Amino acid sequence: MYHFLQSGFQRVLPKRCPTCPDGTVAQAHPVCSTCWAQLWSSVNPYPLNLSFAQGGTALLPYHLPHVTHTMRSIKFGNRPDLAVALGGLMAKAIPVPAVDVLVPLPLRADRYYSRGYNQAERIAQGLKAVWGLPVAVNLIHRPLTIQNFGTKAQASRAESDRFGIYGAYEIPEPELLKGLRIALVDDTLTTGSTLNAAAEVLQKKTRVADVIPLTLAYAVRLRS
Ligand SMILES: [Zn+2]
C-alpha cells in the first residue's frame, strides 16, 4: 500500500534534481533550473586544435564543481538524457561548424556494454537536434581486441601510449568518408590523445576533407 501511494505521489510531485541536494526538476528537464543556469553561466568556449584535428571547440571548464558533477553523471551516473541536453546547450552556445556530419568518438566495446550507451553519441544527438546535422555512428570503430582490452582509462594514459590508441580505431569502409568534413565529438578533453588518435586514423586512412574536434568539457588548461 505504501509503495502504491509512494509511486502515485512520485507521478504528481516534481522530481528531485539529480545534480544538487535541494532543487526540484520540472517534467522534461534533466536538472533543476538553478543547475541549468549554472551550466549556462559556465560556458567558456576554447578553440581546440590538435595535431590531426583543428578548428574545433571545447565548451565547459571541467574543474567547476557543477560541471564536474554533471560530466560524471553523464559518464557514470546512467544519465544519457543529460548528455543529450548538454549537447543541445553546446549547439546553442557556439556557431554551427562547417561540417557535413557529426561523428561521436566510439567507446571501447566492453565499456559500451557495461554502460549501456556512449555518452559522446548522446551529446552528438543533442547537437543534431539544434544544428540539423546528421550523426554517423558506424564510420569509425573501436573493436574489442586484446590490445584494447589491456589499455587503461584515458585519464591515466601517458602520451607515450598514443600509438597504442592509434591502432585501436578501425575504419570499416574508408571510401564512404571521401570528401567529408567531419566533426569528431567527445565528452571531455583530457590529454586529447584519444581524440587525436581517432583523427589521425581518419586523416591517414581515408580521404576526408576536414576533421574538427568538439568536446563538451575540457579538463586541461588549453591556453594560458
Ligand atoms: Zn539542481
Boltz pocket constraint, residues with backbone or C-beta under 6 A from the ligand:
constraints:
  - pocket:
      binder: B
      contacts: [[A, 17], [A, 18], [A, 19], [A, 20], [A, 21], [A, 23], [A, 24], [A, 31], [A, 32], [A, 33], [A, 34], [A, 35], [A, 36]]
      max_distance: 6.0
